[in-house]
Amino acid sequence: MGAGMMIKVVDDYFAKGCGRCDRFDTPDCSTRQWLEGLEALRRICLDEGLEEVAKWGQPTYMASGRNIVILGAFRNDFRLAFFHPALMQDPAGVLVKQGPNAKHKGSFCFQDNGDVAKNEDVIRAYLKEAMGYAEAGIKPPKEAPDELDMPVELDEALQADVELATAFAQLTPGRQRSYLFNLNGAKKSSTRVNRIAKFRDKIIAGKGANEY
């Protein structure tokens, strides 16, 4: 598997990394530095009864057919990010925004592997809260609509991928609209997901959907 070929099996993430860059399966991969903390988060998620799948090259945890949280490892930190941050109450005041495109705080951000154990009770409580919303079918409140609605598949991809979210936020409004227009034109969710995967490199490069 080379750079840009995201992993499809969760175990590969913990053994080699996500597969997005040329640091995949090397000692320099960000997952190596944070492996102890990432494995602790995995244990907690599975212990709470979440279903584990690989999406966007990262371990993703689901309940009641809905994405709940996703793991991510970066140079300076590792994270557990909620997919519907607008719902999270955050009574402990510990959540941060996942990226510059995020409107709400919905991520645990750790800078030490031992921080997971220190926050385990809060993590479990927040997972139960999010799972409760999924079981009850509660969705985030609708906000003021943009000129073009953002497809849920793109919103989830941006929540899952900080690099993609940063690049998308830095696009000109016209280039952002080109992707929204293209994705909204697809009738099937699977088609939108596939298009987002193909668009990723182009978004990172700062190009619009129709640019080469």
Steps between C-alpha positions, in 0.01 A plus 500: 500500500646833399437858607143609431362142527299511822476186712186290484558282807508656847785281626720643224457846650648392833776301329595736216300826500222646285668476159447863398865607479848367427562451874264199487648186655817681613629585849418865421124439465303705752321188623832363633546790743146476634441124475449448874237772520327395177475141620356621831232696312426194286456288813260752653290527183471124461429457869207741466353278229580711195542333161850544355551565126763669282387821330716772346802290593425527873328291769138615515250393765128467436176442691142463378621529141659840558861617515581595859876570528821465301866471604773717354876532550704808411850633556415691817196318638249219458123533514163343557251703294120490517307508174214715634679756719202736506319247720774460759440680829863487622435567871869437576606766248763275342403490132672701226417576137616229261621746236464853363187404310325377815228710661479305825737347752481124471843339542712368781856614426784317677867598510613219730417130478417499870227761457252235383507319834470829685185589304350152465189567709418813297568322171264216594230744612523696175489181291185391683348844436573482126377140478178608670440764235557242226264246660230766539550626143584850624681708239688830534286814473490653155699819467461786257538347155792592279454593136537129427435235762801293604433129441520295818768283339730801451425628850599163646814482282607845627434394859712190446789657310663810649731548201203490263298735722785750513548492123126531431472798735782672311334460160339805344119511538467425130716188523307382808174545310636296208532198729164556667331531161669183372422293809141623530448384142556137599185309597669219695696539822754244378565713192564807715739303722695377197518849353632646826778239505594589142482874574727485806832558323349779293363675811837464675660660192266800528312428178130509418298198390538585132867602505785281383 
